[in-house]
Amino acid sequence: MTTTTLSIAVFEGDGIGPEIMGPTLDLLSALSQDARDYRLHFTTVPAGAAHYRDTGVDLSETGLQDAQRADAILLSAMGLPSVRYPDGTEIAPQITLRKALGLFAGVRPVRALPHLCPLRLPEGKSIDFVLIRESTEGLFYSQGNGECSADEARETLRITRAVTEPLCAFAFDLAAQRQPAAGARSGVTCVDKANVFRAFAFFRSLFDAEARRHPHIPHHHAYVDAMALWLVQRPWDFDVLVTENMFGDILSDLGAGLMGGLGVAPSADIGAHHAVFQPCHGSAPDIAGTGVANPTAMLLSAGMMLDWLGTKHGIAELNRDAKRVQLAVDAVLGDPDCLTRDLGGRATTQAVADSVADALRGTVAA
């Protein structure tokens, strides 16, 4: 049987980034060593705020090429509030990667474990939806190029057919994969502000056109302000949400709140050929070096990477290992002694990672 070697570009990040990336690579290396059908090869790519501070470059052309050549990109938390571009904005090479590699689909799964969710769930209800955030244009389109004078500032909102059509297709394809398990809540909801902005009316029209190509999948519409309300009142009613960049940025943090915090919120940015996997949270420089950062969002993001690679390359063992990572993290998050400070516990970063590794050894994917 042929063993496939897959290259992973690793961005260690800033602040707590290296502290949560280290144990994640240890876990992935252990899985790779035990695997029959695949091997993972890691290449570290220097980038980020500290790199910019030291070199004047946040992501070199060589680093971008390394990312382009890799089979997948694993990226830890990036940015430091004290290090900024000349225009005052924070260093964000992750956004550069999204635009350069065409990573239009920002995938933010929201799967809440009942004991961590701040809401009291009705009997028989669970929170398990995916927010698909367009990641390359929208209100982020003019990042770094907005117009600003003493009296006025402007940013350009851009929504294109070339990006929105594959984005909506991605959302409906994902809903089709999830449909058997999603049950009554299955379907795709377009989240926009089409009652005010022509750009969002255009976004909705492209969504509706895609919906007509998937008559077997329920589709719905919601204004973003109403959705913010409903995600607090009845988040268990939703399956797949698709929305513009800024709206998705805001709602994904709301979703993280439903899960118990950003420390347990993974994410991916996926395009036609490339994908980046990273935790939703920031670099938390105030706790860097103290050993108390929560590594679970990073670990779950690595699991998402395994699943994407398995599907892309047709390697079922990768999909099974992805599920094993999720089950192991769930098991550890169910132990009060394994919760980090952000979740009300006292466990260290390494203790949590070690517990996940231990749980993984005893976990077999269904």
Secondary structure, DSSP 8 states (H G I E B T S, - for coil): ---EEEEEEEE--STTHHHHHHHHHHHHHHHHHH-SSEEEEEEE--BSHHHHHHHS-SB-HHHHHHHHHSSEEEE-----TT-B-TTS-B--HHHHHHHHTT--EEEEEEE--TTT-SS---TT---EEEEEEE-SSBTTTTTT--EE-SS-EE---B--HHHHHHHHHHHHHHHHHHHHHHGGG-SEEEEE-TTT-HHHHHHHHHHHHHHHT-TTS-EEEEEHHHHHHHHHH-GGG-SEEEE-HHHHHHHHHHHHHHHTSGGG-EEEEE-SS-EEEEESS---GGGTTSS----HHHHHHHHHHHHHHHHHHT-HHHHHHHHHHHHHHHHHHT-GGG--GGGT----HHHHHHHHHHHHHT----
